[in-house]
Structures are given as structure tokens and as C-alpha cells.
Amino acid sequence: MTTTEPGSAAHVLELVATGTARSRADLVRELGLAASTVSARVQELVDAGLLAESGEGVSRGGRRPRLLRVPDGGTVALAADLGSRHIRTGAVGLTGAGFDIGECAFDLTAGPGPAVGLLAERLTALAGRQRAAGRTVGGVGIGFPGPVDPASGRVLAPSRMPGWHQYELRDRLAERLGLPVLVDNDANVLALGEHRAAHPELRHLVVVKAGRGVGSGVISDGRLYRGARGSAGDISHVRVEAAAERPCSCGNVGCLETVAGGAAIAAALRGQGIAADSTTDILRLVEDGEPHATTLVRQAGRHIGAVLCVVVNFFNPEAVILGGALSAAEPLVAAVRGVLYERCPPMATSELAIAAAGCGPDAGLLGAGHAALRELVADGGLPLVRP
């Protein structure tokens, strides 16, 4: 998998698209590269139709700089954020804007065949609508709720999903769609989406996805950190004392997910005679003040916080962002915050931001699209803005 190297054309495009740099002079100061090198990168993107120069900025002593911008319309990536019970699709532009976002219910445990069929159908229709609107479709980004080998695009031993192990999701979708496809773990694309859209000024953050399961993505020095084999940030199967010997779908016992995931909370509620089958049901019960649901969600937050204490002490991020469906439950967010402030040393928490995600359910979708566009630019594979 290609990475976005500092000073590359993909990096230049990202700086302009996020508003970090508005001119060639800004890029020189931001990147610390020679003006000639920056101009060559910018011209490459202008020639490809991915950047445009228009208007003049404020002079700092010389002639006024020409302002850079990403052209309106232009190239988009199709994106899909897959959950265990839903498929969310949309298109994402170079500026990070989302278009034509929609969601449908689907059970991924039905296996890869039906899932890929539905996904290809929805993305093909989405591509047609984008082209009709004058946009060029450059590629596809997919967030999958389980371990993924980012180099091959294969799904690796996902919990609760028989039939998906070693499934070549990237290649199968690419064959169906006739487009380059990027596949990554859902927590990773969530982290990318939150960083790009809500916290571009931060360099180090941990983004947790708390839904039916629990996972996290890590942004280090402004870039997604995947680790040696793509499993960085996988906190789901860290053993916690409160889980004791509870069996986990991964085959081990005592994993965080068995006490903090939405599926575990729903099962515990049903064991108490309370109807709950989904995270939506859990959120409704918490909002209604149901005491058992509120207690279980608060306890889940404390369990997540206990694991994150190790992460915060080790990694020392600027922010811990809580995303996923359960992040809408204030008792969970408050519990995580309380445990981190209680157990981590002041040096790690004195300036640590702990908050719910700002992009709502679109964060993973935006991150998947952004990842695909960045990969395509890095590979030199994006077409011109206008077909």
C-alpha cells in the first residue's frame, strides 16, 4: 500500500484541500522544501486538473501570491462504510465533502457473496449518478468491520463473520466495478475521517469506535499508523479483569469486547428481560433513563477507559475521540473521560482533549473516500478532473 510521503504531490494536494496551505509560498513554509520543488509538485497537480490557481492573496513584502484551490466538482471517490448490520455509501470529493450519502440495512454475517453483490449494485448506481452530475469517479474506498491486510485488501479472521476469512474483498470489488479499490479496517477509516474533517490541526490522536464491537485507529504525526501488519489500534481483544472468563468470538476469554461492545450490552439487557437487539435500542433506553441500560453503558465506558489509560500513557496523544454509535451516549463518554483523568498522570492529561466524534455517522465514509483519493494521487492514478 502506498503511503503519502511528506512533500509528495498527494501531500501537497492534502495541504491545499484542508486549507492548511493557500499558496505556493505557504507550501514552501509548511513543507520546508525548495520553492522550485514545490512549484514542480503544484504544476503537476494543476496540469492534472486537481488544483487551480485563481485570485491573489495578501503580500508579505513581495508580489501577491496566487491562491491555490481544489476545483469544484471534479474527481470523487466512491466510499462505503460497512457495519455488521448496515452498509453506508456515498461519494467523497478532494475537499473532503460528501455527496449522495445513503444507508441500507444488511447483515454481513450472511457472507461475502451477498454483501459484495449488494455493495457492487449500490456503488455502480452511485457512480452513474456522480458521472451524470459531471464528476469523474477515480476509485473506491471501503471500511470493513474487522481485521484487514492493507497490502492485499484481504479480510483476516473477523469475529462473528463466518466465511470472510482470507476473502479478497479488494480484488473482487475491483473486478465488479472496474475501478481501483482500497480496503481498510473501519476504525482506521473512522480515524482518518475525524482527523481530516474535524481535527486537521492535531498531529497525534486516538479515535475509538464503540458500536457493536470496539476498536480504535491511531493518527501519529498527522498520518494513520497501521503498524507492521495493519493491526495497530486493535483494543477489542485486550483482556480486562471485569470480563473474567467470558468467552469471546475471537476464541479467547475475557476480552474488552465481551463487556464493552454494543452486542454484549444488548445481550446483558435481554438477560434482564429488557428488549434490546441493537445499539439503537441501547441508545433509546439510555435516553429514556432506563437504569440497567445506563449502568451497563457507564460500565462499558469505564472498561474502555481502563484500556485507553495504557494507550494514553504509552502514546501520549493530543486527543482521544470517541466515535461509533455508542459515542452518542453521554454516560459512556463521561465514564471514559473520568477514568483517563483519574488513572493517567497529569503530564499525559493536562492538555488532553477527550470528546465525542464531530462527524457523526459520516466519519468512516469520509475517511474511506479520503484514503482512496490520497492513495490514487500517490500512485499517479487519478484521472483529470474533467473526463
Stockholm file with secondary structure:
# STOCKHOLM 1.0

chainA/1-387         MTTTEPGSAAHVLELVATGTARSRADLVRELGLAASTVSARVQELVDAGLLAESGEGVSRGGRRPRLLRVPDGGTVALAADLGSRHIRTGAVGLTGAGFDIGECAFDLTAGPGPAVGLLAERLTALAGRQRAAGRTVGGVGIGFPGPVDPASGRVLAPSRMPGWHQYELRDRLAERLGLPVLVDNDANVLALGEHRAAHPELRHLVVVKAGRGVGSGVISDGRLYRGARGSAGDISHVRVEAAAERPCSCGNVGCLETVAGGAAIAAALRGQGIAADSTTDILRLVEDGEPHATTLVRQAGRHIGAVLCVVVNFFNPEAVILGGALSAAEPLVAAVRGVLYERCPPMATSELAIAAAGCGPDAGLLGAGHAALRELVADGGLPLVRP
#=GR chainA/1-387 SS CCCCCTTSHHHHHHHHHTTSCCBHHHHHHHHCCCHHHHHHHHHHHHHTTSCEEEEECCCSSSSCCEEEECCSSCEEEEEEEECSSEEEEEEEETTSCEEEEEEEECCGGGCHHHHHHHHHHHHHHHHHHHHHTTCEEEEEEEEESSCEETTTTEECCCTTCTTCTTCBHHHHHHHHHSSCEEEEEHHHHHHHHHHHHHCTTCSSEEEEEESSSEEEEEEETTEEECCSSSCTTCCTTCBCGGGTTCBCTTSCBSBTHHHHSHHHHHHHHHHTTCCCCSHHHHHHHHHTTCHHHHHHHHHHHHHHHHHHHHHHHHHCCSEEEEESGGGGCHHHHHHHHHHHHHHSCHHHHTTCEEEECSSGGGHHHHHHHHHHHHHHHHHTCCCCSCC
#=GC SS_cons         CCCCCTTSHHHHHHHHHTTSCCBHHHHHHHHCCCHHHHHHHHHHHHHTTSCEEEEECCCSSSSCCEEEECCSSCEEEEEEEECSSEEEEEEEETTSCEEEEEEEECCGGGCHHHHHHHHHHHHHHHHHHHHHTTCEEEEEEEEESSCEETTTTEECCCTTCTTCTTCBHHHHHHHHHSSCEEEEEHHHHHHHHHHHHHCTTCSSEEEEEESSSEEEEEEETTEEECCSSSCTTCCTTCBCGGGTTCBCTTSCBSBTHHHHSHHHHHHHHHHTTCCCCSHHHHHHHHHTTCHHHHHHHHHHHHHHHHHHHHHHHHHCCSEEEEESGGGGCHHHHHHHHHHHHHHSCHHHHTTCEEEECSSGGGHHHHHHHHHHHHHHHHHTCCCCSCC
//
